Amino acid sequence: MAKAHRGAGIREQQFRGRGDCPVCKRTGIKVLYEREIDGTKAMICKQCNATLKRAN
């Protein structure tokens, strides 16, 4: 597998996909998953996305 294109999708995003997760309040974490939280769409981290999937 070629390694040159891994992560190319997040390199184009602002701050390379990193930010603050509104659910767990971690800073500098990759927020790549869009979920609806309290009626508004928010970008959350991988761990919170998995937790919310298991809850449903």
PDB file of N, CA, C and O in Angstrom:
ATOM      1  N   MET A   1       0.844  -1.177   0.000  1.00  0.00           N
ATOM      2  CA  MET A   1       0.000   0.000   0.000  1.00  0.00           C
ATOM      3  C   MET A   1       0.891   1.242   0.000  1.00  0.00           C
ATOM      4  O   MET A   1       1.837   1.340   0.781  1.00  0.00           O
ATOM      5  N   ALA A   2       0.581   2.169  -0.868  1.00  0.00           N
ATOM      6  CA  ALA A   2       1.351   3.406  -0.936  1.00  0.00           C
ATOM      7  C   ALA A   2       1.088   4.259   0.300  1.00  0.00           C
ATOM      8  O   ALA A   2      -0.056   4.385   0.737  1.00  0.00           O
ATOM      9  N   LYS A   3       2.121   4.831   0.852  1.00  0.00           N
ATOM     10  CA  LYS A   3       1.977   5.609   2.078  1.00  0.00           C
ATOM     11  C   LYS A   3       1.869   7.107   1.820  1.00  0.00           C
ATOM     12  O   LYS A   3       1.626   7.877   2.749  1.00  0.00           O
ATOM     13  N   ALA A   4       2.043   7.528   0.578  1.00  0.00           N
ATOM     14  CA  ALA A   4       2.076   8.957   0.266  1.00  0.00           C
ATOM     15  C   ALA A   4       0.723   9.631   0.451  1.00  0.00           C
ATOM     16  O   ALA A   4       0.675  10.834   0.707  1.00  0.00           O
ATOM     17  N   HIS A   5      -0.374   8.896   0.329  1.00  0.00           N
ATOM     18  CA  HIS A   5      -1.700   9.508   0.369  1.00  0.00           C
ATOM     19  C   HIS A   5      -2.449   9.251   1.676  1.00  0.00           C
ATOM     20  O   HIS A   5      -3.607   9.648   1.799  1.00  0.00           O
ATOM     21  N   ARG A   6      -1.835   8.614   2.631  1.00  0.00           N
ATOM     22  CA  ARG A   6      -2.512   8.368   3.905  1.00  0.00           C
ATOM     23  C   ARG A   6      -2.737   9.693   4.621  1.00  0.00           C
ATOM     24  O   ARG A   6      -1.808  10.481   4.799  1.00  0.00           O
ATOM     25  N   GLY A   7      -3.957   9.925   5.021  1.00  0.00           N
ATOM     26  CA  GLY A   7      -4.275  11.151   5.723  1.00  0.00           C
ATOM     27  C   GLY A   7      -4.402  12.366   4.834  1.00  0.00           C
ATOM     28  O   GLY A   7      -4.448  13.489   5.335  1.00  0.00           O
ATOM     29  N   ALA A   8      -4.459  12.174   3.526  1.00  0.00           N
ATOM     30  CA  ALA A   8      -4.538  13.310   2.604  1.00  0.00           C
ATOM     31  C   ALA A   8      -5.837  14.085   2.780  1.00  0.00           C
ATOM     32  O   ALA A   8      -5.871  15.294   2.551  1.00  0.00           O
ATOM     33  N   GLY A   9      -6.902  13.404   3.184  1.00  0.00           N
ATOM     34  CA  GLY A   9      -8.186  14.064   3.372  1.00  0.00           C
ATOM     35  C   GLY A   9      -8.195  15.049   4.528  1.00  0.00           C
ATOM     36  O   GLY A   9      -8.889  16.064   4.467  1.00  0.00           O
ATOM     37  N   ILE A  10      -7.437  14.768   5.579  1.00  0.00           N
ATOM     38  CA  ILE A  10      -7.424  15.695   6.712  1.00  0.00           C
ATOM     39  C   ILE A  10      -6.364  16.776   6.549  1.00  0.00           C
ATOM     40  O   ILE A  10      -6.426  17.797   7.233  1.00  0.00           O
ATOM     41  N   ARG A  11      -5.402  16.580   5.669  1.00  0.00           N
ATOM     42  CA  ARG A  11      -4.398  17.624   5.443  1.00  0.00           C
ATOM     43  C   ARG A  11      -5.007  18.871   4.839  1.00  0.00           C
ATOM     44  O   ARG A  11      -4.494  19.974   5.024  1.00  0.00           O
ATOM     45  N   GLU A  12      -6.114  18.694   4.108  1.00  0.00           N
ATOM     46  CA  GLU A  12      -6.773  19.829   3.464  1.00  0.00           C
ATOM     47  C   GLU A  12      -7.695  20.584   4.407  1.00  0.00           C
ATOM     48  O   GLU A  12      -8.091  21.709   4.106  1.00  0.00           O
ATOM     49  N   GLN A  13      -8.044  19.989   5.542  1.00  0.00           N
ATOM     50  CA  GLN A  13      -8.948  20.646   6.487  1.00  0.00           C
ATOM     51  C   GLN A  13      -8.193  21.682   7.315  1.00  0.00           C
ATOM     52  O   GLN A  13      -6.966  21.670   7.406  1.00  0.00           O
ATOM     53  N   GLN A  14      -8.972  22.573   7.911  1.00  0.00           N
ATOM     54  CA  GLN A  14      -8.390  23.604   8.760  1.00  0.00           C
ATOM     55  C   GLN A  14      -7.727  22.953   9.974  1.00  0.00           C
ATOM     56  O   GLN A  14      -8.316  22.068  10.595  1.00  0.00           O
ATOM     57  N   PHE A  15      -6.549  23.365  10.308  1.00  0.00           N
ATOM     58  CA  PHE A  15      -5.748  22.835  11.420  1.00  0.00           C
ATOM     59  C   PHE A  15      -5.521  21.334  11.292  1.00  0.00           C
ATOM     60  O   PHE A  15      -5.307  20.641  12.287  1.00  0.00           O
ATOM     61  N   ARG A  16      -5.571  20.834  10.045  1.00  0.00           N
ATOM     62  CA  ARG A  16      -5.370  19.410   9.750  1.00  0.00           C
ATOM     63  C   ARG A  16      -6.322  18.512  10.523  1.00  0.00           C
ATOM     64  O   ARG A  16      -5.948  17.416  10.940  1.00  0.00           O
ATOM     65  N   GLY A  17      -7.557  18.975  10.714  1.00  0.00           N
ATOM     66  CA  GLY A  17      -8.591  18.164  11.352  1.00  0.00           C
ATOM     67  C   GLY A  17      -8.544  18.157  12.861  1.00  0.00           C
ATOM     68  O   GLY A  17      -9.290  17.414  13.500  1.00  0.00           O
ATOM     69  N   ARG A  18      -7.682  18.970  13.442  1.00  0.00           N
ATOM     70  CA  ARG A  18      -7.556  18.973  14.905  1.00  0.00           C
ATOM     71  C   ARG A  18      -8.330  20.140  15.513  1.00  0.00           C
ATOM     72  O   ARG A  18      -8.472  21.199  14.902  1.00  0.00           O
ATOM     73  N   GLY A  19      -8.820  19.922  16.716  1.00  0.00           N
ATOM     74  CA  GLY A  19      -9.569  20.959  17.408  1.00  0.00           C
ATOM     75  C   GLY A  19      -9.987  20.471  18.778  1.00  0.00           C
ATOM     76  O   GLY A  19      -9.371  19.563  19.337  1.00  0.00           O
ATOM     77  N   ASP A  20     -11.031  21.071  19.318  1.00  0.00           N
ATOM     78  CA  ASP A  20     -11.553  20.707  20.631  1.00  0.00           C
ATOM     79  C   ASP A  20     -12.845  19.927  20.459  1.00  0.00           C
ATOM     80  O   ASP A  20     -13.742  20.345  19.727  1.00  0.00           O
ATOM     81  N   CYS A  21     -12.935  18.795  21.136  1.00  0.00           N
ATOM     82  CA  CYS A  21     -14.149  17.983  21.079  1.00  0.00           C
ATOM     83  C   CYS A  21     -15.174  18.590  22.045  1.00  0.00           C
ATOM     84  O   CYS A  21     -14.865  18.784  23.221  1.00  0.00           O
ATOM     85  N   PRO A  22     -16.388  18.892  21.569  1.00  0.00           N
ATOM     86  CA  PRO A  22     -17.387  19.495  22.444  1.00  0.00           C
ATOM     87  C   PRO A  22     -17.977  18.514  23.458  1.00  0.00           C
ATOM     88  O   PRO A  22     -18.605  18.947  24.424  1.00  0.00           O
ATOM     89  N   VAL A  23     -17.794  17.213  23.267  1.00  0.00           N
ATOM     90  CA  VAL A  23     -18.373  16.228  24.174  1.00  0.00           C
ATOM     91  C   VAL A  23     -17.448  15.957  25.353  1.00  0.00           C
ATOM     92  O   VAL A  23     -17.855  16.085  26.508  1.00  0.00           O
ATOM     93  N   CYS A  24     -16.196  15.581  25.062  1.00  0.00           N
ATOM     94  CA  CYS A  24     -15.259  15.218  26.133  1.00  0.00           C
ATOM     95  C   CYS A  24     -14.331  16.360  26.532  1.00  0.00           C
ATOM     96  O   CYS A  24     -13.575  16.239  27.495  1.00  0.00           O
ATOM     97  N   LYS A  25     -14.386  17.465  25.796  1.00  0.00           N
ATOM     98  CA  LYS A  25     -13.608  18.680  26.096  1.00  0.00           C
ATOM     99  C   LYS A  25     -12.104  18.502  25.960  1.00  0.00           C
ATOM    100  O   LYS A  25     -11.345  19.290  26.525  1.00  0.00           O
ATOM    101  N   ARG A  26     -11.649  17.483  25.221  1.00  0.00           N
ATOM    102  CA  ARG A  26     -10.211  17.322  24.978  1.00  0.00           C
ATOM    103  C   ARG A  26      -9.763  18.358  23.958  1.00  0.00           C
ATOM    104  O   ARG A  26     -10.528  18.736  23.070  1.00  0.00           O
ATOM    105  N   THR A  27      -8.542  18.808  24.082  1.00  0.00           N
ATOM    106  CA  THR A  27      -8.015  19.814  23.161  1.00  0.00           C
ATOM    107  C   THR A  27      -6.942  19.190  22.289  1.00  0.00           C
ATOM    108  O   THR A  27      -6.244  18.269  22.715  1.00  0.00           O
ATOM    109  N   GLY A  28      -6.810  19.690  21.069  1.00  0.00           N
ATOM    110  CA  GLY A  28      -5.783  19.220  20.157  1.00  0.00           C
ATOM    111  C   GLY A  28      -6.006  17.814  19.650  1.00  0.00           C
ATOM    112  O   GLY A  28      -5.055  17.146  19.245  1.00  0.00           O
ATOM    113  N   ILE A  29      -7.250  17.349  19.665  1.00  0.00           N
ATOM    114  CA  ILE A  29      -7.571  15.995  19.214  1.00  0.00           C
ATOM    115  C   ILE A  29      -8.225  16.081  17.843  1.00  0.00           C
ATOM    116  O   ILE A  29      -8.836  17.098  17.515  1.00  0.00           O
ATOM    117  N   LYS A  30      -8.106  15.029  17.037  1.00  0.00           N
ATOM    118  CA  LYS A  30      -8.725  15.031  15.710  1.00  0.00           C
ATOM    119  C   LYS A  30     -10.241  14.947  15.867  1.00  0.00           C
ATOM    120  O   LYS A  30     -10.759  14.007  16.469  1.00  0.00           O
ATOM    121  N   VAL A  31     -10.940  15.925  15.328  1.00  0.00           N
ATOM    122  CA  VAL A  31     -12.403  15.953  15.361  1.00  0.00           C
ATOM    123  C   VAL A  31     -12.889  15.770  13.921  1.00  0.00           C
ATOM    124  O   VAL A  31     -13.000  16.732  13.162  1.00  0.00           O
ATOM    125  N   LEU A  32     -13.173  14.524  13.565  1.00  0.00           N
ATOM    126  CA  LEU A  32     -13.449  14.173  12.180  1.00  0.00           C
ATOM    127  C   LEU A  32     -14.859  13.648  11.950  1.00  0.00           C
ATOM    128  O   LEU A  32     -15.253  13.453  10.800  1.00  0.00           O
ATOM    129  N   TYR A  33     -15.621  13.417  12.995  1.00  0.00           N
ATOM    130  CA  TYR A  33     -16.919  12.774  12.865  1.00  0.00           C
ATOM    131  C   TYR A  33     -18.035  13.771  13.146  1.00  0.00           C
ATOM    132  O   TYR A  33     -18.062  14.405  14.201  1.00  0.00           O
ATOM    133  N   GLU A  34     -18.948  13.904  12.201  1.00  0.00           N
ATOM    134  CA  GLU A  34     -20.054  14.851  12.351  1.00  0.00           C
ATOM    135  C   GLU A  34     -21.245  14.115  12.946  1.00  0.00           C
ATOM    136  O   GLU A  34     -21.732  13.141  12.373  1.00  0.00           O
ATOM    137  N   ARG A  35     -21.709  14.584  14.091  1.00  0.00           N
ATOM    138  CA  ARG A  35     -22.862  13.989  14.773  1.00  0.00           C
ATOM    139  C   ARG A  35     -23.810  15.094  15.208  1.00  0.00           C
ATOM    140  O   ARG A  35     -23.401  16.241  15.384  1.00  0.00           O
ATOM    141  N   GLU A  36     -25.066  14.746  15.378  1.00  0.00           N
ATOM    142  CA  GLU A  36     -26.048  15.704  15.861  1.00  0.00           C
ATOM    143  C   GLU A  36     -26.131  15.578  17.377  1.00  0.00           C
ATOM    144  O   GLU A  36     -26.458  14.517  17.909  1.00  0.00           O
ATOM    145  N   ILE A  37     -25.833  16.667  18.058  1.00  0.00           N
ATOM    146  CA  ILE A  37     -25.843  16.708  19.517  1.00  0.00           C
ATOM    147  C   ILE A  37     -26.741  17.851  19.943  1.00  0.00           C
ATOM    148  O   ILE A  37     -26.477  19.006  19.608  1.00  0.00           O
ATOM    149  N   ASP A  38     -27.790  17.547  20.672  1.00  0.00           N
ATOM    150  CA  ASP A  38     -28.760  18.545  21.148  1.00  0.00           C
ATOM    151  C   ASP A  38     -29.343  19.370  20.013  1.00  0.00           C
ATOM    152  O   ASP A  38     -29.556  20.573  20.159  1.00  0.00           O
ATOM    153  N   GLY A  39     -29.600  18.728  18.887  1.00  0.00           N
ATOM    154  CA  GLY A  39     -30.228  19.407  17.765  1.00  0.00           C
ATOM    155  C   GLY A  39     -29.288  20.179  16.854  1.00  0.00           C
ATOM    156  O   GLY A  39     -29.736  20.725  15.846  1.00  0.00           O
ATOM    157  N   THR A  40     -28.015  20.242  17.169  1.00  0.00           N
ATOM    158  CA  THR A  40     -27.053  20.934  16.309  1.00  0.00           C
ATOM    159  C   THR A  40     -25.989  19.943  15.861  1.00  0.00           C
ATOM    160  O   THR A  40     -25.644  19.019  16.598  1.00  0.00           O
ATOM    161  N   LYS A  41     -25.473  20.134  14.661  1.00  0.00           N
ATOM    162  CA  LYS A  41     -24.422  19.261  14.147  1.00  0.00           C
ATOM    163  C   LYS A  41     -23.082  19.734  14.694  1.00  0.00           C
ATOM    164  O   LYS A  41     -22.782  20.928  14.689  1.00  0.00           O
ATOM    165  N   ALA A  42     -22.291  18.792  15.161  1.00  0.00           N
ATOM    166  CA  ALA A  42     -20.989  19.115  15.724  1.00  0.00           C
ATOM    167  C   ALA A  42     -19.973  18.081  15.268  1.00  0.00           C
ATOM    168  O   ALA A  42     -20.316  16.927  15.011  1.00  0.00           O
ATOM    169  N   MET A  43     -18.738  18.499  15.171  1.00  0.00           N
ATOM    170  CA  MET A  43     -17.638  17.595  14.844  1.00  0.00           C
ATOM    171  C   MET A  43     -17.069  17.079  16.160  1.00  0.00           C
ATOM    172  O   MET A  43     -16.705  17.862  17.039  1.00  0.00           O
ATOM    173  N   ILE A  44     -16.994  15.729  16.291  1.00  0.00           N
ATOM    174  CA  ILE A  44     -16.522  15.122  17.532  1.00  0.00           C
ATOM    175  C   ILE A  44     -15.373  14.163  17.242  1.00  0.00           C
ATOM    176  O   ILE A  44     -15.092  13.845  16.087  1.00  0.00           O
ATOM    177  N   CYS A  45     -14.718  13.711  18.297  1.00  0.00           N
ATOM    178  CA  CYS A  45     -13.557  12.829  18.146  1.00  0.00           C
ATOM    179  C   CYS A  45     -13.992  11.371  17.970  1.00  0.00           C
ATOM    180  O   CYS A  45     -15.167  11.037  18.123  1.00  0.00           O
ATOM    181  N   LYS A  46     -13.048  10.535  17.654  1.00  0.00           N
ATOM    182  CA  LYS A  46     -13.303   9.127  17.373  1.00  0.00           C
ATOM    183  C   LYS A  46     -13.843   8.399  18.604  1.00  0.00           C
ATOM    184  O   LYS A  46     -14.752   7.578  18.484  1.00  0.00           O
ATOM    185  N   GLN A  47     -13.300   8.685  19.768  1.00  0.00           N
ATOM    186  CA  GLN A  47     -13.717   8.003  20.982  1.00  0.00           C
ATOM    187  C   GLN A  47     -15.157   8.350  21.354  1.00  0.00           C
ATOM    188  O   GLN A  47     -15.927   7.475  21.751  1.00  0.00           O
ATOM    189  N   CYS A  48     -15.517   9.614  21.226  1.00  0.00           N
ATOM    190  CA  CYS A  48     -16.884  10.042  21.538  1.00  0.00           C
ATOM    191  C   CYS A  48     -17.869   9.502  20.506  1.00  0.00           C
ATOM    192  O   CYS A  48     -19.005   9.170  20.846  1.00  0.00           O
ATOM    193  N   ASN A  49     -17.442   9.413  19.253  1.00  0.00           N
ATOM    194  CA  ASN A  49     -18.290   8.859  18.207  1.00  0.00           C
ATOM    195  C   ASN A  49     -18.614   7.396  18.522  1.00  0.00           C
ATOM    196  O   ASN A  49     -19.762   6.976  18.374  1.00  0.00           O
ATOM    197  N   ALA A  50     -17.629   6.626  18.950  1.00  0.00           N
ATOM    198  CA  ALA A  50     -17.837   5.223  19.300  1.00  0.00           C
ATOM    199  C   ALA A  50     -18.751   5.092  20.513  1.00  0.00           C
ATOM    200  O   ALA A  50     -19.609   4.211  20.553  1.00  0.00           O
ATOM    201  N   THR A  51     -18.573   5.957  21.491  1.00  0.00           N
ATOM    202  CA  THR A  51     -19.402   5.929  22.684  1.00  0.00           C
ATOM    203  C   THR A  51     -20.862   6.230  22.352  1.00  0.00           C
ATOM    204  O   THR A  51     -21.769   5.573  22.863  1.00  0.00           O
ATOM    205  N   LEU A  52     -21.082   7.216  21.503  1.00  0.00           N
ATOM    206  CA  LEU A  52     -22.447   7.567  21.120  1.00  0.00           C
ATOM    207  C   LEU A  52     -23.089   6.472  20.264  1.00  0.00           C
ATOM    208  O   LEU A  52     -24.296   6.248  20.354  1.00  0.00           O
ATOM    209  N   LYS A  53     -22.295   5.790  19.436  1.00  0.00           N
ATOM    210  CA  LYS A  53     -22.821   4.675  18.638  1.00  0.00           C
ATOM    211  C   LYS A  53     -23.269   3.523  19.524  1.00  0.00           C
ATOM    212  O   LYS A  53     -24.315   2.923  19.276  1.00  0.00           O
ATOM    213  N   ARG A  54     -22.492   3.206  20.555  1.00  0.00           N
ATOM    214  CA  ARG A  54     -22.838   2.113  21.468  1.00  0.00           C
ATOM    215  C   ARG A  54     -24.045   2.453  22.315  1.00  0.00           C
ATOM    216  O   ARG A  54     -24.786   1.558  22.721  1.00  0.00           O
ATOM    217  N   ALA A  55     -24.258   3.728  22.589  1.00  0.00           N
ATOM    218  CA  ALA A  55     -25.395   4.155  23.421  1.00  0.00           C
ATOM    219  C   ALA A  55     -26.721   3.975  22.708  1.00  0.00           C
ATOM    220  O   ALA A  55     -27.749   3.775  23.357  1.00  0.00           O
ATOM    221  N   ASN A  56     -26.716   4.043  21.375  1.00  0.00           N
ATOM    222  CA  ASN A  56     -27.971   3.929  20.617  1.00  0.00           C
ATOM    223  C   ASN A  56     -28.320   2.528  20.317  1.00  0.00           C
ATOM    224  O   ASN A  56     -29.346   2.269  19.687  1.00  0.00           O
TER     225      ASN A  56
END
